[in-house]
Every structure is written in C-alpha cells, then in structure tokens.
Amino acid sequence: MMRDQYLGLIQAISIIVPLTIAIRASNNMLMTTIPLLARYNFYFSNTLIGILSALTSLMTFLSSGLINSKLRACNRRIAFIASSAVYTVVFPLFWISSPITIWVLSAIAGFALGFLMPNVITSASLLPDRRARERLLNIYTLSLSISLILGPAIESLILKYYGLRESFLFFTVFPILALVIAPFIRFPEENVGSDAAIGTSSVLSNPGFITAVLNIATYNVVFSFLMAFGGIYARESFNVSYSTVEILFSLFFVTSFLGRLYLSIRPAERLWPYMASAVTMTAIGVLIIALTNNPLIYAVALLILGIPHGTTYPLSVVSISRAFKPQHRNAANSLFFSFMMLIGIITPTITGYIADLIGIRNTFIVLIPPVIIALIFLRRYVKSVDKPHD
C-alpha cells in the first residue's frame, strides 16, 4: 500500500513539476514584461498599464470561473490541451505587438491561462492520502517558486543582450514545453451521479473556500500592484536597467521558494499562525518600500515580501483540499483561481489611477489597510480547516 502511494506521488511529481514551471515562468514573464513594454515602447500612462494588466486577469477570470469550473473532466481535458496550443501560438506574437495588438494578445493569453492553472492545481490535489496530497500540493507550489526564480534570472540574462520584444521569442520555449506535457496531466474521475456536481453557492459558502480567498487576498492585493508597477518603480526611482529589474524580481522569488520549501518538508497542521505571520511581513515589506530611497533596501524589502508570497498560496490550496471532496475540487479551485484574477482586475485598475494621482511610492501605503481588513475576517473562518478532517 505504501509502495503504491509512493509511486503515485513520484509519477504525479514528474508531470506536475515541469508543467507548472513551464506555465508559471512564462505567465510571470508576461505579467512583469508587458507593463515595461507598454511604458517604455508604447508610452502608456500608469492608468492604461493598470487597465492592461487588469484585462489579462479579467479574461482569466471569465475562462476559469465561468467556463472551466462548470466543465466535466473529459471536456476540461480537451479545453486544457487546446488552451495550451493557443497559448503557445499567441506568446511569440508579443514580439511584433503594437499599442493596439498588445491588448488583443494580452486578452487571448489571459483567457487561455484560465483553463491551464486551475486544472494543474486540481491534478495536484487528487492523491487520496491527506499527507501525501498536501505534500504534493506544497511541492507544486514549490515548483511555482522555482519557475519564478528561474524565469526572471533567464530574462535578466536575455535583456543584457536583447530588447524587451526579443525576450518573448526566447520565452516561447516554455509554452512549447507545456504543450508537450499537457496530454499527460491527470484529471479526476467523475460519475454522472449527483455527488459529482456541486453548486457555485455551495462552494462560495464553504468556510474552507472563504478561508482560502481571504488568505490569498491578504497578499495578492500587494502582489498584483508589485507585478504591474514594481519594475517601473525600480527604473524610475533607482535608475536601474531592465536586466537589474528582473534580478530584483528573482531575489523576491528566492525567499518565496524558501517559504514553500519549508512547507513542503513540514506541511502545516494549523494554518492560522502562518497566515497571521504572512500579513505582518507583508505590511513591513510594503512600508519599507514606501520609505526607502536606497535600491539595496528596496531589495531587502522584496526579500521580506517574498516570504509571505511563498506561504500564502500553498496555505490557500491546502485549505481547499481539506474542505472539498476530490470530485468537487475542480469547481472550488476554478472559482478560487477566478477570485485571484478578480483581485488582479480590481487592484491594478484602481491603483494605476491612484499612482497617476499620488505616485507609485505613496500608492504602496494605500495597500496596507485592505490587507489588515482581510486578516480580521480571515480569523473568523480559518478555524474550520485548522485541523485536518481525514
């Protein structure tokens, strides 16, 4: 029995880890490089850059929350592979994008991603044994961090010799890798019986789901703004190169990796202490960014912010895995991912406008109150998943 569980874990890791790295490295490249391309090649304002970032998240929200969450496993497999192909075709076209076509390409890429990431999360949560399942979920999130270190580091090297446009061509290798692996991903078995379906209202009212959403909100409000404007802020405040901007992002993801490595080795039994600590570090990191004029201290702030980035997401997916049956996790994960995208829609849209009014530096301070408010509500719901149910 133990041998079968071990083999199942190894097999799942061999598929999920490279697939996750391929999708997330390329997705993060889009998130951080499109704003730079829009500002310095197309001369977009902060408001337009915020709306452009929000558009990508909006399309992901629509495909993940409204379509993928309602598809049965067999249809999701088809949508998953087809979206991998679309993503692969669209990605290199950013190389020849214009101030008009960048909107279209961003929308298509975002729509395709809505079918990719939720299904990878669901596949990572299918092992029957709770400890093995949560270990795999933490390894999955660990592979996210590996991709987020690897991607900016590679792009930093590329940008030493090539421009922003050419970097999209080099990174197309990641969507191609994802397309090759996509047919091998595992989907849950679903019966036609009523137990296979779960209503949206049932998901939204589940305390484990609410915990996951509030927990991710405590960080993603900051993260969405940082991805859209962190590179621009570094260039305009410290006069650093494109290559250095990507190195700074890579540093941020190093401590994220360490946080997820810790959770992979020692999966959390109680979630609340980790969640509360993450919010504290988030507030500290944001304050340091807002108060410093030194690029080295800015780098230290990113290292601090990387730790809650590393722990927040895995704690949310663990919360969902504890709160839902395997056949219901696709709906829960899809809606959860769509809520993440909703934050990605609202945050850059509003903060881009605010940044035009008061500056990027002061906008960082504006982000702290929503994070504290989310933590207050989170304390109420986290009790339902603080102790494993199986």
Residue pairs with C-beta under 8 A, 6 or more apart in sequence:
5 127
5 129
5 132
8 127
8 132
9 127
9 132
9 135
9 136
12 123
12 124
12 126
12 127
12 136
12 186
13 136
13 139
15 123
15 181
15 184
15 185
15 186
16 120
16 123
16 124
16 136
16 139
16 140
16 143
16 185
17 139
17 140
17 143
18 177
18 181
19 120
19 178
19 181
19 182
19 185
20 120
20 140
20 143
20 144
20 147
21 143
21 144
21 146
21 147
21 150
21 174
22 147
22 174
22 175
22 177
22 178
22 181
23 113
23 116
23 117
23 120
23 147
23 174
23 175
23 178
24 117
24 143
24 144
24 147
24 148
24 151
25 147
25 148
25 150
25 151
25 154
25 171
25 174
26 87
26 91
26 151
26 171
26 172
26 174
26 175
26 178
27 113
27 117
28 147
28 148
28 151
28 152
28 227
29 151
29 152
29 155
29 167
29 168
29 171
29 174
30 56
30 91
30 94
30 106
30 109
31 53
31 56
31 227
31 228
32 152
32 227
32 230
32 231
32 245
32 246
32 249
33 155
33 164
33 167
33 168
34 52
34 53
34 56
34 94
34 102
34 106
35 49
35 52
35 53
35 227
35 228
35 229
35 231
35 232
36 164
36 231
36 232
36 235
36 242
36 245
37 94
37 97
37 102
37 164
37 165
38 44
38 48
38 49
38 52
38 102
39 49
39 232
40 164
41 164
41 165
42 98
42 99
42 102
44 52
44 99
45 352
45 356
46 229
46 232
46 352
46 353
46 355
46 356
46 360
47 352
47 353
47 355
47 356
48 352
49 228
49 229
49 232
49 348
49 352
50 228
50 229
50 348
50 349
50 350
50 351
50 352
50 353
50 355
51 348
51 349
51 352
52 102
52 103
52 106
53 224
53 227
53 228
53 344
53 348
53 352
54 344
54 345
54 346
54 347
54 348
54 349
55 103
55 106
55 107
55 110
56 106
56 107
56 109
56 110
56 113
56 344
57 110
57 224
57 341
57 342
57 343
57 344
57 345
57 348
58 107
58 110
58 341
58 345
59 106
59 107
59 108
59 109
59 110
59 111
59 114
60 110
60 111
60 113
60 114
60 337
60 338
60 341
60 344
61 114
61 338
61 341
61 342
61 344
61 345
62 111
62 114
63 83
63 110
63 111
63 112
63 113
63 114
63 115
64 114
64 115
64 117
64 118
64 334
64 335
64 337
64 338
64 341
65 114
65 334
65 335
65 337
65 338
65 339
65 341
66 338
67 79
67 114
67 115
68 76
68 79
68 114
68 115
68 118
68 119
68 330
68 334
69 118
69 200
69 330
69 331
69 334
69 335
69 338
70 331
71 79
72 190
73 187
73 188
73 189
73 190
73 330
74 187
76 115
76 119
76 187
76 330
77 185
77 187
79 115
80 115
80 116
80 119
80 182
80 185
81 179
81 182
81 183
82 115
83 111
83 112
83 113
83 114
83 115
83 116
84 112
84 116
84 175
84 178
84 179
84 182
85 179
86 108
86 111
86 112
87 109
87 112
87 113
87 116
87 175
87 178
87 179
88 172
88 175
88 176
88 178
88 179
90 105
90 108
90 109
90 112
91 109
91 168
91 171
91 172
91 175
92 168
92 169
92 172
93 101
93 105
94 102
94 105
94 165
94 168
95 165
95 166
95 168
95 169
96 165
97 105
97 165
114 337
114 338
114 341
116 178
117 337
118 330
118 333
118 334
118 336
118 337
119 185
119 187
119 330
120 140
120 185
121 140
121 317
121 333
121 337
122 187
122 188
122 329
122 330
122 333
122 334
123 185
123 186
123 187
124 136
124 137
124 139
124 140
124 317
125 133
125 136
125 137
125 317
125 320
125 321
125 326
125 329
125 333
126 133
126 186
126 188
126 326
126 329
127 133
127 136
128 326
130 322
130 388
130 390
131 267
133 321
134 267
134 318
134 321
135 264
135 267
137 314
137 317
137 318
137 321
138 260
138 263
138 264
138 267
138 314
138 318
139 264
140 317
141 260
141 263
141 264
141 310
141 313
141 314
141 317
142 257
142 260
142 261
142 263
142 264
144 260
144 313
145 253
145 256
145 257
145 259
145 260
145 261
145 310
146 257
148 249
148 250
148 253
148 256
148 257
149 250
149 253
149 254
149 256
149 257
151 171
151 174
152 246
152 247
152 249
152 250
152 253
153 246
153 247
153 250
154 170
154 171
155 167
155 170
155 171
155 246
156 243
156 244
156 245
156 246
156 247
156 250
157 243
158 166
158 167
158 170
159 167
159 241
159 242
159 243
159 246
160 243
162 170
164 242
188 326
188 327
188 329
188 330
189 327
190 196
190 327
191 327
195 325
195 327
196 327
198 324
198 328
198 331
198 332
200 331
200 335
203 209
203 324
203 328
203 331
203 332
203 335
204 210
204 335
206 323
206 324
206 332
207 323
207 381
207 383
207 384
207 385
208 319
208 320
208 322
208 323
208 324
208 384
208 385
209 319
209 320
209 323
209 324
209 332
209 335
209 336
210 381
211 271
211 316
211 319
211 323
211 378
211 381
211 382
211 384
211 385
212 316
212 317
212 319
212 320
212 323
212 336
213 316
213 336
213 339
214 374
214 375
214 377
214 378
214 381
215 271
215 275
215 312
215 315
215 316
215 319
215 378
215 382
216 312
216 313
216 316
216 336
216 339
216 340
216 343
217 339
217 343
217 370
217 371
217 374
218 275
218 278
218 279
218 282
218 308
218 312
218 371
218 374
218 375
218 378
219 278
219 279
219 282
219 308
219 309
219 312
219 313
219 371
220 312
220 340
220 343
220 344
220 347
221 343
221 347
221 367
221 370
221 371
221 374
222 282
222 285
222 286
222 305
222 367
222 371
223 309
224 343
224 344
224 347
224 348
224 351
225 347
225 348
225 351
225 363
225 364
225 367
226 305
228 347
228 348
228 351
228 352
229 348
229 351
229 352
229 355
229 360
229 363
230 248
230 249
230 302
231 245
231 246
231 249
232 360
233 289
233 360
233 361
234 240
234 244
234 245
234 248
234 295
234 298
235 242
235 245
236 360
237 293
237 295
237 298
237 360
237 361
238 295
238 298
240 248
240 295
248 298
248 299
248 302
249 302
251 299
251 302
251 303
251 306
252 302
252 303
252 305
252 306
252 309
253 306
253 309
254 303
254 306
255 303
255 304
255 306
255 307
255 309
255 310
256 306
256 307
256 309
256 310
257 306
257 310
258 306
258 307
258 310
259 306
259 307
259 308
259 309
259 310
259 311
260 310
260 311
260 314
262 311
263 274
263 310
263 311
263 314
263 315
267 318
268 274
268 315
268 318
269 386
269 387
269 388
270 386
270 387
271 315
271 318
271 319
271 382
271 385
271 386
272 379
272 382
272 383
272 386
274 311
274 315
275 312
275 315
275 375
275 378
275 382
276 375
276 379
277 308
277 311
278 307
278 308
278 311
278 312
278 315
279 308
279 371
279 372
279 374
279 375
281 304
281 305
281 307
281 308
282 305
282 308
282 371
283 368
283 371
283 372
284 304
285 301
285 302
285 304
285 305
285 308
286 301
286 305
286 364
286 365
286 367
286 368
287 365
287 368
288 297
288 298
288 300
288 301
288 304
289 298
289 301
289 302
289 361
289 364
290 361
290 362
290 364
290 365
292 298
292 301
316 336
317 333
317 336
318 385
319 382
319 385
320 329
320 332
320 333
320 336
321 329
322 385
322 388
322 389
323 332
323 384
323 385
324 332
351 363
351 366
351 367
354 363
354 366
355 363
358 366
